Amino acid sequence: MFTGLIKDVGKILSCTTNNEGILIEIESVIVSEIEIDDSVAINGVCQTVIKKSSKAFFVQAIKTTLEKTTFGNFKANDKVNLELALRANDRLGGHFVQGHVNGVAMVSEIEKIGESRKIWLTIPAEFNRYMMKEGSVALDGISLTLADVAPGNNRIAVSIIPHTMDRTIIKYWKIGTKVNLENDLLAKFVENLLLYSPHRTSEAVSEDKIKKFLTD
């Protein structure tokens, strides 16, 4: 489990294709805090550290990961967002992020507002149901608040302050950049509860039905 608060921007040293997928070597200042078998979120994708050196660590990205994320586009010298797994005594400053990426979004518009940015992204149509203004989303592992949503156009917007740009790879995003997207865990739980509740019918779920489900 992660919080979506990035701890370091690492650098990919090498990507080696093998039978399992790609072996990725990443240089980072947090390598001293990492142990073999630790979980680390790389651009929001939970991976297991399989070996390390004094300055870098290695993860094995399997073919399923390459199909669902942007990992297949990685190359040497690329920068990546890094976060270590949440400790039980840590502050939860972002939102619950599993590191289980649901799909890929694409940057479609970048609006400069002073030193900040409002960034619009196109998302898969089936994710619109999880998007709510002022709700949460993880993009490349960064916990962000939805500033705006346009479900008719399959678009969402996030507002980025200078501090977030400085400490993450958002500063490298441009029109057409593809990013890993993880939908809000709580939204997925609510959807699952409604779908498999004893009150489920073939009719559309109404506000009254939701209230009845929550109070029964």
C-alpha positions as CSV (number, residue, x, y, z in Angstrom):
1,M,0.0,0.0,0.0
2,F,1.2,3.5,-0.9
3,T,0.0,7.1,-0.4
4,G,0.9,8.7,-3.7
5,L,3.4,11.0,-2.2
6,I,6.6,10.7,-4.2
7,K,9.9,10.3,-2.3
8,D,12.4,10.5,-5.2
9,V,12.7,10.9,-8.9
10,G,15.0,8.0,-9.9
11,K,16.8,7.4,-13.2
12,I,16.6,4.2,-15.3
13,L,20.1,2.9,-15.9
14,S,19.2,-0.1,-18.0
15,C,16.3,-2.1,-19.4
16,T,17.1,-5.7,-20.3
17,T,14.6,-7.8,-22.2
18,N,14.4,-11.4,-20.9
19,N,11.9,-14.4,-21.0
20,E,9.8,-12.9,-18.2
21,G,9.6,-9.4,-19.6
22,I,12.0,-6.6,-18.8
23,L,14.6,-6.4,-16.0
24,I,14.8,-2.7,-15.0
25,E,17.7,-1.1,-13.1
26,I,16.9,2.2,-11.3
27,E,19.3,4.6,-9.7
28,S,17.9,6.4,-6.6
29,V,19.0,8.2,-3.4
30,I,16.5,6.0,-1.5
31,V,18.4,2.8,-2.4
32,S,19.9,2.7,1.1
33,E,16.3,2.3,2.5
34,I,15.4,-0.5,0.2
35,E,15.8,-4.2,1.0
36,I,15.5,-7.3,-1.3
37,D,11.8,-8.3,-1.5
38,D,10.6,-4.8,-0.6
39,S,7.7,-3.3,-2.6
40,V,8.4,0.0,-4.4
41,A,6.0,2.0,-6.6
42,I,7.6,3.0,-9.9
43,N,5.4,5.5,-11.7
44,G,2.6,4.1,-9.6
45,V,3.2,0.5,-10.4
46,C,4.0,-1.8,-7.5
47,Q,7.1,-3.9,-8.1
48,T,9.3,-6.2,-6.0
49,V,13.0,-5.5,-5.6
50,I,14.9,-8.6,-6.6
51,K,18.5,-7.3,-6.2
52,K,20.4,-4.1,-5.5
53,S,23.8,-2.4,-5.6
54,S,25.2,0.5,-3.7
55,K,23.4,3.0,-6.0
56,A,20.6,1.2,-7.8
57,F,18.0,-1.5,-7.4
58,F,16.5,-4.0,-9.9
59,V,12.9,-5.1,-10.5
60,Q,11.5,-7.6,-13.0
61,A,8.5,-6.3,-14.9
62,I,6.5,-9.2,-16.3
63,K,4.6,-9.3,-19.6
64,T,1.2,-8.5,-17.9
65,T,2.7,-5.3,-16.4
66,L,4.1,-4.3,-19.8
67,E,0.6,-4.8,-21.3
68,K,-1.2,-2.7,-18.7
69,T,1.2,0.2,-18.1
70,T,3.8,2.5,-19.7
71,F,6.7,0.3,-18.7
72,G,7.1,-1.0,-22.2
73,N,8.2,2.5,-23.3
74,F,11.0,2.8,-20.7
75,K,14.6,3.4,-21.8
76,A,17.9,4.2,-20.2
77,N,18.1,7.7,-18.7
78,D,14.3,8.1,-18.3
79,K,13.2,9.6,-15.0
80,V,10.6,7.8,-12.8
81,N,8.6,8.6,-9.7
82,L,9.5,6.4,-6.7
83,E,7.7,5.7,-3.5
84,L,8.4,3.1,-0.8
85,A,5.5,1.1,0.7
86,L,3.5,2.8,3.5
87,R,4.6,1.9,7.1
88,A,1.9,1.4,9.7
89,N,3.1,4.5,11.6
90,D,3.4,6.8,8.6
91,R,1.2,9.9,8.0
92,L,-1.3,9.2,5.3
93,G,-0.9,12.5,3.4
94,G,-2.3,11.4,0.0
95,H,-4.9,8.6,-0.5
96,F,-4.8,4.9,-0.5
97,V,-2.8,3.8,-3.6
98,Q,-2.3,0.1,-4.2
99,G,0.1,0.3,-7.1
100,H,-2.3,-1.8,-9.2
101,V,-2.6,0.3,-12.3
102,N,-6.0,0.1,-14.1
103,G,-4.9,1.6,-17.4
104,V,-3.2,4.4,-19.2
105,A,-4.2,8.1,-19.6
106,M,-2.8,10.6,-22.1
107,V,-2.0,14.3,-21.5
108,S,-4.2,16.3,-23.9
109,E,-3.9,19.9,-22.8
110,I,-1.6,21.9,-20.5
111,E,-2.8,25.3,-19.2
112,K,-0.3,27.6,-17.5
113,I,-1.8,29.5,-14.5
114,G,0.9,31.6,-13.0
115,E,3.6,29.1,-11.9
116,S,1.0,26.3,-11.6
117,R,-0.5,24.1,-14.3
118,K,-3.9,22.7,-15.1
119,I,-3.4,19.5,-17.0
120,W,-6.2,17.7,-18.9
121,L,-5.9,14.0,-19.7
122,T,-7.9,11.7,-21.8
123,I,-8.9,8.5,-20.0
124,P,-10.5,5.2,-21.1
125,A,-14.3,5.7,-21.3
126,E,-15.0,2.9,-18.8
127,F,-13.1,4.9,-16.1
128,N,-15.5,7.9,-16.2
129,R,-17.7,6.4,-13.5
130,Y,-14.8,6.6,-11.0
131,M,-14.1,10.3,-11.6
132,M,-15.7,13.0,-9.5
133,K,-14.7,16.6,-9.1
134,E,-12.5,16.9,-5.9
135,G,-12.1,13.1,-5.8
136,S,-8.8,11.3,-6.0
137,V,-6.8,9.7,-8.7
138,A,-3.2,8.4,-9.0
139,L,-1.3,9.4,-12.1
140,D,2.2,7.9,-12.5
141,G,1.9,7.1,-8.8
142,I,1.1,10.7,-7.7
143,S,-1.9,11.2,-5.5
144,L,-3.8,14.0,-7.1
145,T,-7.2,15.7,-6.6
146,L,-9.5,16.0,-9.6
147,A,-9.9,19.7,-10.4
148,D,-12.5,19.1,-13.2
149,V,-14.1,16.2,-15.1
150,A,-15.6,16.1,-18.5
151,P,-17.2,12.6,-18.8
152,G,-18.7,13.4,-22.2
153,N,-15.2,13.8,-23.6
154,N,-13.5,11.2,-21.5
155,R,-11.3,13.8,-19.9
156,I,-10.2,14.8,-16.4
157,A,-8.2,17.7,-15.2
158,V,-5.7,18.0,-12.3
159,S,-4.2,21.2,-10.9
160,I,-0.4,21.0,-10.3
161,I,1.4,23.4,-7.9
162,P,5.1,24.2,-8.5
163,H,6.2,22.0,-5.5
164,T,4.6,18.9,-7.1
165,M,6.2,19.7,-10.4
166,D,9.6,20.1,-8.9
167,R,9.5,16.8,-7.0
168,T,8.0,14.6,-9.6
169,I,8.2,13.8,-13.3
170,I,5.2,15.9,-14.1
171,K,7.7,18.6,-15.2
172,Y,8.5,16.4,-18.1
173,W,4.9,15.8,-19.2
174,K,3.9,17.2,-22.6
175,I,0.9,16.9,-24.9
176,G,0.8,13.2,-25.9
177,T,2.6,11.9,-22.8
178,K,1.1,8.6,-21.6
179,V,0.8,8.0,-17.8
180,N,-0.2,5.2,-15.6
181,L,-3.7,5.6,-14.0
182,E,-5.0,4.0,-10.9
183,N,-8.7,4.6,-10.0
184,D,-9.6,5.5,-6.4
185,L,-9.7,2.3,-4.3
186,L,-12.8,3.5,-2.3
187,A,-14.7,4.2,-5.5
188,K,-14.0,0.7,-6.7
189,F,-15.1,-0.8,-3.4
190,V,-18.4,1.1,-3.4
191,E,-19.1,0.0,-7.0
192,N,-18.4,-3.7,-6.1
193,L,-20.6,-3.5,-3.0
194,L,-23.5,-2.1,-5.1
195,L,-23.1,-4.6,-7.9
196,Y,-23.1,-7.6,-5.5
197,S,-25.5,-6.3,-2.9
198,P,-28.7,-8.2,-2.1
199,H,-30.6,-5.1,-3.3
200,R,-29.2,-5.3,-6.8
201,T,-31.9,-5.4,-9.6
202,S,-31.8,-5.0,-13.3
203,E,-32.9,-1.3,-12.8
204,A,-30.4,1.6,-12.6
205,V,-29.1,2.3,-9.1
206,S,-30.9,5.3,-7.7
207,E,-30.1,7.6,-4.8
208,D,-32.9,6.0,-2.8
209,K,-31.5,2.5,-3.5
210,I,-28.1,3.6,-2.3
211,K,-29.5,5.1,0.9
212,K,-31.5,1.9,1.5
213,F,-28.4,-0.2,0.9
214,L,-26.3,1.8,3.4
215,T,-29.0,1.8,6.1
216,D,-30.1,-1.8,5.9
